Amino acid sequence: MPAQKGRDFLLKLGTGGGAVTVAAMRTTRLAINGETVDATNKDSAGWRELLAGGGKVSVSVRAAGILSGSAQATDFAGRAIARSLDSYTVVFDNGDTLAGGFQCTAFEAAGEHGGEQTYELTLESSGALTFTAV
């Protein structure tokens, strides 16, 4: 598999054709976490056994970028305060997508003398997400 371009790994606000790429992003990170359910018992012969399909799956998205004056980027502060659930789509470089409900759980803005203003945000999934492979 050839190397993948990071600039094509996008976070979009919304789903489907109306989704809009989050403004001025530089970095996108995605973590898919699966919680296990231990089903080990005396018949397990000393080996751990996990319950297939048990537990829960969660997805975390972290993004960082430049506060470019875009209302969309600064709007995340309001989303974090409101703790609203909104629709987002993560677009992978090959066109695959992961879409569904997320809550903005953290928003940080920073600025250094002689540098640009930046932001970081964290989204946590809520409910089932839809993965679409192309």
Order of alpha helices (4+ residues) and beta strands (2+ residues): beta-beta-beta-beta-alpha-beta-beta-beta
